[in-house]
């Protein structure tokens, strides 16, 4: 009789572990340009990739760098397995920088390593799912590319309460 409760506990633990490992994949920073060939405003960019099988809303998420934070416009929908590109109108990345994707609750959901690019030659940092960061050139990947917009003024609907 004593082994029955142990078996139930073991089944619950196994179920909890399986549920924990099958959590839906979260969006992540998949590429960034720190030093564009053309240094005019908007030359820097960040790609965010949605690896999940569902459309996600990145509205009011924040992209934080060593130079500042930009807010993603409300209701920015990213289809499954698609990339969204953000090119802020001002330079907000340094030649050596780290970018964090912060959700609406203020929690960091993804962070790049500290990356450096001072070449200004069209190469940029990119990462494929389950791969290491590489410096070079690549195309976006996934089902499609969405042009995201950065909120250019204070966004009342994005205030964290």
Backbone as numpy.savetxt, mean C-alpha at the origin, in Angstrom:
# Nx Ny Nz CAx CAy CAz Cx Cy Cz
-12.33 -40.26 29.23 -13.13 -39.07 29.23 -12.28 -37.79 29.23
-11.14 -37.85 29.87 -10.29 -36.67 29.96 -9.75 -36.27 28.59
-9.62 -37.24 27.67 -9.08 -36.89 26.36 -10.09 -36.18 25.48
-11.37 -36.31 25.75 -12.38 -35.64 24.93 -12.25 -34.13 25.01
-12.19 -33.53 26.18 -12.02 -32.08 26.22 -10.72 -31.63 25.54
-9.66 -32.43 25.68 -8.40 -32.09 25.02 -8.56 -32.10 23.50
-9.31 -33.07 22.99 -9.56 -33.14 21.55 -10.36 -31.95 21.07
-11.32 -31.53 21.86 -12.12 -30.36 21.49 -11.25 -29.11 21.49
-10.41 -28.98 22.51 -9.51 -27.82 22.57 -8.57 -27.83 21.37
-8.01 -28.99 21.03 -7.11 -29.09 19.88 -7.83 -28.70 18.59
-9.07 -29.14 18.42 -9.84 -28.79 17.22 -10.08 -27.28 17.15
-10.37 -26.67 18.30 -10.59 -25.22 18.32 -9.32 -24.46 17.98
-8.19 -24.91 18.50 -6.91 -24.26 18.22 -6.58 -24.38 16.74
-6.76 -25.57 16.16 -6.49 -25.76 14.74 -7.40 -24.88 13.90
-8.68 -24.81 14.25 -9.62 -23.96 13.52 -9.20 -22.50 13.59
-8.81 -22.04 14.76 -8.38 -20.65 14.93 -7.14 -20.36 14.10
-6.19 -21.29 14.07 -4.97 -21.09 13.28 -5.28 -21.04 11.79
-6.16 -21.91 11.32 -6.52 -21.91 9.91 -7.22 -20.60 9.55
-8.11 -20.12 10.43 -8.79 -18.86 10.16 -7.81 -17.71 10.16
-6.82 -17.74 11.04 -5.84 -16.66 11.10 -4.97 -16.63 9.85
-4.65 -17.79 9.30 -3.79 -17.81 8.12 -4.55 -17.57 6.83
-5.87 -17.59 6.86 -6.64 -17.36 5.64 -7.25 -15.97 5.62
-6.72 -15.06 6.42 -7.21 -13.69 6.40 -6.97 -13.10 5.01
-7.87 -12.25 4.54 -7.69 -11.71 3.19 -6.41 -10.88 3.10
-5.73 -10.94 1.96 -4.51 -10.14 1.79 -4.83 -8.65 1.85
-3.91 -7.89 2.39 -4.11 -6.44 2.51 -3.39 -5.71 1.38
-3.85 -4.50 1.07 -3.16 -3.71 0.04 -1.74 -3.41 0.49
-0.85 -3.23 -0.47 0.52 -2.90 -0.11 1.14 -1.98 -1.15
2.17 -1.25 -0.72 2.93 -0.39 -1.61 3.72 -1.32 -2.53
3.47 -1.21 -3.84 4.14 -2.12 -4.77 5.21 -1.43 -5.62
5.25 -0.11 -5.62 6.31 0.60 -6.35 6.34 2.05 -5.89
7.52 2.67 -6.01 7.62 4.10 -5.76 8.80 4.68 -6.50
8.60 5.91 -6.93 9.63 6.68 -7.65 10.06 7.80 -6.73
11.31 7.73 -6.28 11.83 8.74 -5.36 12.50 9.89 -6.09
13.14 9.60 -7.24 13.90 10.62 -7.98 13.57 10.49 -9.47
12.48 11.09 -9.92 12.09 10.96 -11.32 13.05 11.68 -12.27
13.05 11.23 -13.54 13.84 11.91 -14.57 13.41 13.36 -14.69
12.09 13.55 -14.69 11.52 14.89 -14.78 11.16 15.32 -13.36
11.92 16.26 -12.78 11.69 16.64 -11.39 10.48 17.56 -11.17
9.68 17.80 -12.22 8.52 18.67 -12.04 7.52 18.04 -11.08
6.64 18.86 -10.49 5.65 18.31 -9.57 4.84 17.19 -10.22
4.57 16.15 -9.47 3.82 15.02 -9.99 4.70 13.92 -10.56
6.01 14.14 -10.62 6.92 13.13 -11.16 7.12 11.95 -10.23
7.03 12.20 -8.95 7.12 11.10 -7.99 5.80 10.35 -7.99
5.85 9.05 -7.73 4.60 8.28 -7.65 4.72 7.13 -6.69
3.56 6.64 -6.29 3.45 5.44 -5.46 2.38 4.57 -6.08
2.65 3.28 -6.22 1.65 2.31 -6.67 1.20 1.52 -5.46
-0.09 1.34 -5.33 -0.64 0.44 -4.30 -1.32 -0.70 -5.03
-1.12 -1.91 -4.55 -1.68 -3.10 -5.20 -2.70 -3.76 -4.28
-3.84 -4.15 -4.86 -4.87 -4.88 -4.14 -4.75 -6.35 -4.52
-4.14 -7.18 -3.67 -3.96 -8.59 -4.00 -5.18 -9.46 -3.73
-6.22 -8.86 -3.15 -7.38 -9.66 -2.77 -8.30 -9.94 -3.95
-9.30 -10.75 -3.71 -10.29 -11.09 -4.72 -11.51 -10.18 -4.66
-11.44 -9.10 -3.86 -12.57 -8.18 -3.71 -12.10 -6.75 -3.93
-13.03 -5.91 -4.38 -12.74 -4.48 -4.51 -12.54 -3.91 -3.11
-11.54 -3.06 -2.95 -11.30 -2.43 -1.66 -11.42 -0.92 -1.81
-11.78 -0.26 -0.72 -11.91 1.19 -0.70 -10.73 1.75 0.09
-9.83 2.44 -0.60 -8.68 3.06 0.05 -8.94 4.52 0.42
-10.18 4.97 0.25 -10.52 6.34 0.59 -10.18 6.66 2.03
-9.54 7.79 2.23 -9.14 8.30 3.54 -7.94 7.58 4.14
-7.36 6.61 3.43 -6.09 6.06 3.87 -5.06 7.16 3.68
-3.92 7.01 4.31 -2.85 7.99 4.18 -1.57 7.31 3.71
-0.81 8.07 2.94 0.54 7.65 2.55 1.49 8.58 3.29
2.32 8.00 4.13 3.20 8.78 4.99 4.66 8.52 4.58
5.40 9.60 4.40 6.83 9.51 4.08 7.60 10.34 5.10
8.92 10.36 4.94 9.73 11.16 5.85 9.51 12.65 5.70
8.95 13.06 4.57 8.73 14.48 4.31 7.31 14.93 4.66
6.35 14.01 4.68 4.98 14.42 4.97 3.98 13.31 4.73
2.72 13.68 4.84 1.61 12.74 4.68 0.62 13.28 3.67
0.14 12.40 2.80 -0.92 12.77 1.87 -2.11 11.86 2.14
-3.31 12.40 1.91 -4.55 11.67 2.15 -5.12 11.22 0.81
-5.54 9.97 0.75 -6.16 9.45 -0.47 -7.62 9.90 -0.47
-8.06 10.40 -1.61 -9.42 10.94 -1.75 -10.46 9.90 -1.33
-11.55 10.34 -0.65 -12.60 9.41 -0.23 -13.16 8.62 -1.42
-13.60 7.40 -1.13 -14.21 6.49 -2.10 -13.31 6.16 -3.28
-12.02 5.93 -3.01 -11.09 5.46 -4.03 -11.17 3.94 -4.05
-11.88 3.41 -5.03 -12.09 1.97 -5.12 -11.03 1.33 -6.01
-10.47 0.22 -5.54 -9.46 -0.50 -6.30 -10.00 -1.91 -6.56
-10.20 -2.26 -7.82 -10.71 -3.59 -8.16 -9.77 -4.70 -7.70
-10.26 -5.94 -7.66 -9.41 -7.06 -7.26 -8.18 -7.17 -8.16
-7.05 -7.49 -7.53 -5.78 -7.70 -8.23 -5.45 -6.60 -9.22
-5.62 -5.37 -8.75 -5.33 -4.19 -9.57 -4.40 -3.25 -8.83
-3.80 -2.36 -9.60 -2.86 -1.38 -9.07 -3.48 0.00 -9.18
-3.29 0.82 -8.15 -3.71 2.21 -8.20 -2.44 3.06 -8.11
-2.37 4.09 -8.94 -1.20 4.97 -9.00 -1.54 6.32 -8.38
-0.67 6.78 -7.50 -0.82 8.11 -6.90 0.41 8.93 -7.23
0.19 10.12 -7.77 1.28 11.05 -8.08 0.92 12.39 -7.45
1.34 12.61 -6.22 1.03 13.88 -5.55 1.56 15.06 -6.34
0.85 16.19 -6.30 1.26 17.36 -7.08 2.54 18.01 -6.58
2.96 17.69 -5.38 4.18 18.27 -4.84 5.16 17.15 -4.51
6.44 17.50 -4.43 7.45 16.51 -4.04 7.24 16.20 -2.56
7.00 14.96 -2.24 6.80 14.59 -0.83 7.63 13.39 -0.44
8.50 12.92 -1.35 9.41 11.84 -1.04 10.84 12.36 -1.10
11.68 11.87 -0.22 13.09 12.23 -0.24 13.86 11.21 -1.08
15.10 11.49 -1.43 15.91 10.57 -2.22 16.14 9.26 -1.46
16.13 9.33 -0.16 16.20 8.14 0.70 14.99 8.22 1.61
14.06 7.27 1.46 12.80 7.40 2.19 12.15 6.04 2.42
11.14 6.06 3.27 10.32 4.91 3.59 8.87 5.39 3.50
7.98 4.57 2.93 6.57 4.95 2.79 5.72 3.99 3.60
4.77 4.56 4.33 3.82 3.76 5.10 2.42 3.98 4.55
1.65 2.90 4.47 0.23 2.98 4.13 -0.52 2.86 5.44
-1.29 3.90 5.77 -1.99 3.99 7.05 -3.49 3.95 6.80
-4.20 3.07 7.51 -5.64 2.94 7.27 -6.43 4.05 7.97
-7.75 4.02 7.82 -8.61 5.06 8.38 -8.54 5.13 9.91
-8.18 4.04 10.55 -8.06 4.01 12.02 -6.71 4.51 12.51
-5.81 4.80 11.59 -4.49 5.28 11.97 -3.47 4.16 12.13
-3.83 2.94 11.77 -2.92 1.79 11.89 -2.11 1.61 10.61
-0.80 1.40 10.75 0.06 1.14 9.59 -0.25 -0.27 9.10
-0.70 -0.38 7.84 -1.03 -1.69 7.28 0.07 -2.21 6.36
0.97 -1.31 5.93 2.09 -1.73 5.09 3.18 -0.68 5.20
4.43 -1.15 5.13 5.57 -0.24 5.23 6.67 -0.75 4.30
7.26 0.16 3.53 8.40 -0.23 2.70 9.66 -0.21 3.57
10.71 -0.87 3.12 11.99 -0.65 3.80 12.50 0.74 3.43
13.55 1.19 4.07 14.18 2.45 3.68 14.82 2.21 2.31
14.41 3.00 1.33 14.88 2.85 -0.05 15.60 4.12 -0.48
16.53 3.99 -1.42 17.30 5.15 -1.89 17.34 5.17 -3.42
17.15 6.37 -3.97 17.25 6.58 -5.42 17.63 8.04 -5.65
18.84 8.28 -6.08 19.24 9.65 -6.42 19.75 9.73 -7.85
19.41 8.70 -8.66 19.90 8.63 -10.04 19.11 9.50 -11.00
17.79 9.64 -10.83 16.98 10.44 -11.74 17.02 9.91 -13.17
16.99 8.59 -13.32 17.17 7.99 -14.64 15.99 7.14 -15.12
14.84 7.27 -14.50 13.67 6.52 -14.94 13.49 5.18 -14.25
14.51 4.74 -13.49 14.35 3.51 -12.72 13.66 3.84 -11.40
12.98 2.88 -10.83 12.27 3.08 -9.57 12.25 1.77 -8.80
11.80 1.84 -7.56 11.69 0.67 -6.70 10.35 0.00 -6.92
10.34 -1.35 -7.01 9.09 -2.08 -7.14 9.18 -3.42 -6.44
8.00 -3.96 -6.13 7.90 -5.22 -5.41 6.69 -5.97 -5.93
6.87 -7.20 -6.26 5.76 -8.07 -6.64 5.29 -8.80 -5.38
4.06 -9.33 -5.37 3.62 -10.08 -4.18 4.61 -11.19 -3.85
4.89 -11.34 -2.57 5.78 -12.38 -2.05 7.18 -12.32 -2.67
7.66 -11.14 -2.98 9.00 -10.98 -3.56 9.74 -9.87 -2.82
11.02 -9.77 -3.09 11.85 -8.73 -2.50 11.75 -7.44 -3.33
12.11 -6.32 -2.73 12.16 -5.06 -3.45 13.30 -5.09 -4.45
13.05 -4.52 -5.64 14.06 -4.43 -6.70 14.09 -3.02 -7.24
15.24 -2.62 -7.76 15.40 -1.30 -8.37 15.60 -1.50 -9.86
14.75 -0.89 -10.67 14.84 -1.05 -12.12 13.59 -0.50 -12.78
13.12 -1.18 -13.82 11.88 -0.78 -14.48 10.98 -2.00 -14.61
9.70 -1.75 -14.61 8.71 -2.82 -14.77 7.40 -2.18 -15.19
6.47 -2.99 -15.58 5.11 -2.51 -15.85 4.25 -2.79 -14.64
3.12 -2.09 -14.55 2.19 -2.42 -13.48 1.71 -3.83 -13.72
1.20 -4.45 -12.71 0.71 -5.80 -12.85 -0.66 -5.89 -12.23
-1.34 -6.95 -12.52 -2.69 -7.11 -12.05 -3.66 -6.92 -13.19
-4.91 -6.90 -12.86 -5.96 -6.83 -13.86 -6.11 -5.45 -14.48
-5.75 -4.41 -13.77 -5.94 -3.08 -14.31 -5.21 -2.04 -13.50
-5.19 -0.85 -14.02 -4.55 0.27 -13.33 -5.60 1.35 -13.12
-5.70 1.83 -11.90 -6.64 2.88 -11.54 -5.81 4.12 -11.24
-6.24 5.26 -11.71 -5.55 6.51 -11.39 -6.17 7.06 -10.12
-5.42 6.99 -9.04 -5.92 7.49 -7.76 -5.71 8.98 -7.65
-6.42 9.58 -6.75 -6.30 11.02 -6.53 -5.98 11.29 -5.07
-5.10 12.24 -4.89 -4.74 12.69 -3.56 -5.67 13.85 -3.22
-6.17 13.83 -2.02 -7.01 14.94 -1.58 -6.12 16.17 -1.44
-6.47 17.24 -2.15 -5.60 18.42 -2.16 -5.96 19.45 -1.10
-7.08 19.28 -0.45 -7.49 20.18 0.63 -7.86 19.32 1.82
-8.10 19.96 2.95 -8.52 19.21 4.13 -9.80 18.47 3.80
-9.84 17.20 4.12 -11.00 16.38 3.81 -11.75 16.10 5.10
-12.86 16.79 5.27 -13.65 16.64 6.50 -14.12 15.21 6.73
-14.52 14.53 5.64 -15.05 13.18 5.81 -13.97 12.17 6.18
-12.72 12.56 6.18 -11.63 11.66 6.51 -11.11 11.84 7.94
-11.69 12.72 8.70 -11.20 12.96 10.05 -11.38 11.73 10.91
-10.30 11.37 11.62 -10.36 10.24 12.55 -10.95 10.76 13.85
-11.97 10.06 14.32 -12.61 10.52 15.58 -12.27 9.61 16.72
